[in-house]
Amino acid sequence: MSRDAPEMLSRSKLFGGYTHTFSHDSTACGCPMRFTLYLPPQAEDGPVPVLYWLSGLTCTEENFTIKSGAQRYAAEHGIALVAPDTSPRGLGLPGEDDDWDLGTGAGFYVNATREPWAGHYNMYDYVACELPSLVESRFPVRGDRRSISGHSMGGHGALVVALRNPGMFHSVSAFAPICAPMDCPWGQKAFRNYLGEDRGEWEAWDATRLVAAGGNDIPLMVDQGDADEFLEEQLKPDALRQACERADHPLTLRLLPGYDHGYFFISTFIGEHLEYHARALRRD
């Protein structure tokens, strides 16, 4: 990983702390990457716990930072927030900008093995290794007190990163995650292009398969709106519920009446998620 200091692009005060936008040269992705960092007022007195947030298809590092309202609750609980971009950008790869659900804004939090994506679309390595190492070495953030959350494609990413790394996170939650990407059009398209046709290679990137494989009993918290237009075809929370029941894996799954897939849904319940993570981050 490059040890060059990230470049601060903006800084704004809110709820006593500061939201920053940074750019840095990513080794994992082979290009500049952006992320936002909210440091609550408690960070002025020493390192604070951190919540990593992974956003969904078409998003950048800005969506969660601007729309969620999470900083209010992060300031109350003394938690830093880190939100990376969702893919490399501007590489000029063939097909990179042809489809909204593949390439730019659609990294899917895997390590691509197929050309032209291999060598750049390594979003798993970026969010699980490079970004935490950078943030926790350069800012007042505690590397021994991490949690992770996300939305849609980013909810898939949060579940997968947590399940693949036992002990790395104190807690994980997700809003409307793509629970079984091997079995939905978004996931199949991404996996086929990034990973190839061998479905056996896909299983390491599917939360339902990771739960079935065992080895990590971190509790999962999932909120899903029942008016979400993508619920049945793309998100499949019932597949995750069934996998957790079969594996006796702890899962809190809330199907919330009337809520859709957007940020009004997230902003309504983000305070409860921050409280959930705060309780976990306080535990020894």
NORVEN-V20372 format. One record per residue. N is the residue number from 1. OMEGA is omega in degrees with one decimal (* if undefined). NEAR is the number of other C-alpha atoms within 12 Angstrom. D_FIRST is the distance of its C-alpha to the first C-alpha in whole Angstrom. Layout:
# NORVEN-V20372
<<N | OMEGA | NEAR | D_FIRST> <N | OMEGA | NEAR | D_FIRST>>
This chain:
# NORVEN-V20372
<<1 | 175.5 | 21 | 0> <2 | 178.3 | 19 | 4> <3 | 177.3 | 16 | 6> <4 | -179.2 | 15 | 9> <5 | 175.4 | 17 | 11> <6 | 179.2 | 27 | 12> <7 | 177.7 | 19 | 15> <8 | -178.7 | 17 | 18> <9 | 179.1 | 17 | 21> <10 | 179.1 | 19 | 23> <11 | -178.8 | 17 | 24> <12 | 179.7 | 21 | 28> <13 | 173.5 | 18 | 30> <14 | -179.4 | 23 | 31> <15 | 175.7 | 22 | 33> <16 | 178.3 | 21 | 32> <17 | -176.6 | 29 | 28> <18 | 168.3 | 29 | 26> <19 | 179.2 | 36 | 24> <20 | 166.9 | 33 | 21> <21 | -178.1 | 30 | 19> <22 | 168.7 | 30 | 16> <23 | 176.7 | 27 | 14> <24 | 177.4 | 32 | 11> <25 | -177.2 | 25 | 9> <26 | 173.3 | 37 | 7> <27 | -178.1 | 26 | 5> <28 | -174.8 | 31 | 7> <29 | 177.3 | 38 | 10> <30 | -179.6 | 26 | 10> <31 | 173.7 | 24 | 12> <32 | 176.5 | 26 | 12> <33 | 178.2 | 38 | 13> <34 | 171.1 | 33 | 15> <35 | 172.4 | 44 | 16> <36 | 178.2 | 41 | 19> <37 | 171.1 | 49 | 19> <38 | 174.1 | 50 | 22> <39 | -179.0 | 44 | 23> <40 | -178.1 | 39 | 27> <41 | -180.0 | 28 | 29> <42 | -179.3 | 24 | 28> <43 | 177.0 | 27 | 25> <44 | -178.5 | 18 | 27> <45 | 179.5 | 13 | 28> <46 | -176.7 | 17 | 25> <47 | -177.4 | 26 | 22> <48 | 173.1 | 34 | 23> <49 | -173.8 | 42 | 23> <50 | 171.8 | 44 | 20> <51 | 174.2 | 52 | 21> <52 | -179.5 | 53 | 19> <53 | 178.2 | 53 | 21> <54 | -175.3 | 54 | 20> <55 | -172.2 | 49 | 23> <56 | -178.4 | 44 | 25> <57 | 178.1 | 37 | 26> <58 | -176.2 | 28 | 26> <59 | 168.3 | 36 | 24> <60 | 176.3 | 31 | 22> <61 | -173.9 | 38 | 20> <62 | -168.2 | 29 | 24> <63 | 179.5 | 32 | 26> <64 | -175.7 | 39 | 26> <65 | -175.9 | 38 | 25> <66 | -167.3 | 25 | 28> <67 | -167.2 | 22 | 31> <68 | -173.0 | 32 | 30> <69 | -173.8 | 29 | 31> <70 | -175.5 | 42 | 29> <71 | 178.3 | 39 | 29> <72 | -177.3 | 33 | 32> <73 | 176.3 | 34 | 32> <74 | 177.8 | 42 | 28> <75 | 179.2 | 33 | 30> <76 | -174.7 | 22 | 33> <77 | -179.6 | 34 | 31> <78 | -177.7 | 39 | 28> <79 | 171.7 | 44 | 25> <80 | 177.7 | 50 | 22> <81 | 177.5 | 51 | 21> <82 | -179.5 | 45 | 18> <83 | 177.9 | 45 | 19> <84 | 169.3 | 50 | 16> <85 | -173.2 | 44 | 17> <86 | 179.1 | 45 | 19> <87 | 163.4 | 50 | 17> <88 | 179.1 | 46 | 16> <89 | 171.2 | 29 | 18> <90 | -178.5 | 19 | 20> <91 | -178.2 | 22 | 19> <92 | 179.4 | 16 | 23> <93 | 176.7 | 20 | 23> <94 | 179.0 | 16 | 26> <95 | -174.4 | 18 | 27> <96 | -176.1 | 27 | 24> <97 | -177.8 | 20 | 27> <98 | -174.4 | 14 | 30> <99 | -178.9 | 17 | 30> <100 | -176.0 | 20 | 29> <101 | 175.3 | 28 | 28> <102 | 179.9 | 35 | 26> <103 | -175.7 | 39 | 23> <104 | -180.0 | 33 | 22> <105 | -174.5 | 34 | 22> <106 | -176.9 | 42 | 23> <107 | 173.2 | 49 | 19> <108 | 172.7 | 57 | 21> <109 | 172.4 | 52 | 18> <110 | 168.9 | 46 | 18> <111 | -176.6 | 35 | 16> <112 | 177.9 | 35 | 18> <113 | -178.9 | 24 | 20> <114 | 173.4 | 22 | 22> <115 | 4.5 | 20 | 22> <116 | -170.2 | 20 | 22> <117 | -176.3 | 37 | 19> <118 | -179.7 | 24 | 17> <119 | 179.7 | 25 | 14> <120 | -176.0 | 37 | 14> <121 | 178.6 | 44 | 16> <122 | -175.4 | 36 | 13> <123 | 175.4 | 48 | 14> <124 | 178.9 | 37 | 14> <125 | -178.7 | 31 | 11> <126 | -173.8 | 44 | 10> <127 | -178.3 | 47 | 12> <128 | -173.8 | 36 | 13> <129 | -170.2 | 24 | 9> <130 | -176.5 | 27 | 6> <131 | 176.8 | 42 | 9> <132 | 179.1 | 36 | 11> <133 | 179.4 | 23 | 9> <134 | -175.9 | 32 | 8> <135 | -172.7 | 41 | 12> <136 | 176.9 | 27 | 13> <137 | -172.4 | 20 | 12> <138 | -176.5 | 19 | 13> <139 | -178.3 | 29 | 16> <140 | -176.1 | 28 | 19> <141 | -176.0 | 35 | 18> <142 | 177.3 | 29 | 19> <143 | 178.1 | 29 | 17> <144 | 179.7 | 23 | 20> <145 | -177.7 | 32 | 22> <146 | 166.5 | 39 | 20> <147 | -176.5 | 49 | 22> <148 | 179.3 | 51 | 21> <149 | 178.3 | 49 | 24> <150 | -173.7 | 51 | 24> <151 | 172.9 | 45 | 27> <152 | 174.0 | 49 | 28> <153 | 178.2 | 48 | 25> <154 | 172.1 | 50 | 23> <155 | 171.3 | 44 | 25> <156 | -178.8 | 51 | 25> <157 | -179.5 | 51 | 21> <158 | 179.6 | 49 | 22> <159 | -177.4 | 55 | 24> <160 | -179.6 | 46 | 22> <161 | 179.4 | 44 | 19> <162 | -176.7 | 43 | 21> <163 | -179.3 | 37 | 23> <164 | -174.6 | 30 | 21> <165 | -179.8 | 29 | 19> <166 | 177.2 | 21 | 22> <167 | -177.7 | 21 | 22> <168 | -174.7 | 27 | 19> <169 | 174.9 | 38 | 21> <170 | -177.7 | 34 | 25> <171 | 177.9 | 43 | 26> <172 | 173.8 | 49 | 25> <173 | -179.1 | 50 | 28> <174 | 171.3 | 51 | 28> <175 | 175.0 | 55 | 30> <176 | -177.4 | 50 | 32> <177 | 167.7 | 52 | 29> <178 | -167.7 | 49 | 29> <179 | -175.9 | 51 | 30> <180 | -173.2 | 44 | 31> <181 | 176.9 | 43 | 29> <182 | -172.8 | 35 | 31> <183 | 178.5 | 30 | 34> <184 | -175.3 | 26 | 34> <185 | 179.3 | 21 | 34> <186 | -177.3 | 33 | 30> <187 | -179.6 | 40 | 29> <188 | 178.4 | 30 | 30> <189 | -179.6 | 27 | 30> <190 | -176.4 | 39 | 26> <191 | -179.7 | 40 | 26> <192 | -178.5 | 29 | 28> <193 | -175.8 | 33 | 26> <194 | -169.9 | 36 | 22> <195 | -177.9 | 33 | 23> <196 | -171.8 | 22 | 27> <197 | -176.6 | 18 | 30> <198 | -177.6 | 17 | 30> <199 | 175.2 | 22 | 30> <200 | 177.5 | 15 | 30> <201 | -178.2 | 22 | 26> <202 | -168.7 | 33 | 26> <203 | 179.4 | 27 | 27> <204 | -176.9 | 33 | 24> <205 | -177.5 | 42 | 23> <206 | -174.4 | 45 | 27> <207 | -179.0 | 44 | 27> <208 | 178.1 | 39 | 31> <209 | 178.6 | 33 | 30> <210 | 175.0 | 34 | 28> <211 | -179.6 | 37 | 30> <212 | -179.0 | 26 | 33> <213 | 177.7 | 22 | 31> <214 | 178.6 | 23 | 30> <215 | 179.5 | 18 | 28> <216 | -175.7 | 28 | 27> <217 | 178.1 | 27 | 30> <218 | 178.9 | 33 | 28> <219 | 178.5 | 29 | 31> <220 | 174.7 | 44 | 30> <221 | -177.0 | 38 | 32> <222 | 171.1 | 42 | 32> <223 | -177.3 | 40 | 34> <224 | 175.4 | 39 | 36> <225 | -178.1 | 35 | 39> <226 | 174.2 | 24 | 42> <227 | 179.6 | 18 | 42> <228 | -176.7 | 29 | 39> <229 | -178.2 | 18 | 40> <230 | -169.4 | 26 | 37> <231 | -171.4 | 29 | 38> <232 | -173.2 | 23 | 40> <233 | -169.1 | 22 | 38> <234 | -166.3 | 29 | 34> <235 | 170.2 | 42 | 34> <236 | 177.6 | 38 | 36> <237 | 179.8 | 42 | 36> <238 | 176.2 | 27 | 39> <239 | 177.0 | 30 | 37> <240 | 178.4 | 37 | 34> <241 | -179.8 | 30 | 37> <242 | 178.5 | 23 | 39> <243 | -179.7 | 27 | 36> <244 | 178.0 | 31 | 36> <245 | -179.4 | 18 | 39> <246 | -176.9 | 18 | 39> <247 | -175.2 | 21 | 37> <248 | -179.9 | 21 | 38> <249 | -177.7 | 27 | 34> <250 | -179.0 | 24 | 35> <251 | 166.8 | 30 | 35> <252 | -178.6 | 25 | 36> <253 | 180.0 | 29 | 37> <254 | 173.7 | 22 | 39> <255 | -167.1 | 24 | 40> <256 | -171.1 | 22 | 41> <257 | 172.1 | 14 | 44> <258 | -175.6 | 15 | 44> <259 | -178.7 | 26 | 40> <260 | -170.8 | 25 | 39> <261 | -166.4 | 33 | 35> <262 | -174.4 | 29 | 34> <263 | 170.7 | 29 | 33> <264 | 175.3 | 20 | 36> <265 | -178.4 | 29 | 36> <266 | -175.9 | 39 | 33> <267 | 178.2 | 28 | 34> <268 | -171.8 | 24 | 37> <269 | -177.3 | 29 | 35> <270 | 177.7 | 33 | 32> <271 | 178.0 | 23 | 34> <272 | 177.2 | 25 | 35> <273 | 177.4 | 36 | 31> <274 | 177.0 | 43 | 30> <275 | 177.6 | 26 | 33> <276 | -179.3 | 32 | 32> <277 | 179.4 | 39 | 28> <278 | 177.6 | 32 | 29> <279 | 179.4 | 22 | 32> <280 | -177.8 | 27 | 29> <281 | 177.0 | 30 | 27> <282 | -177.9 | 21 | 30> <283 | 176.6 | 15 | 31> <284 | * | 8 | 30>>
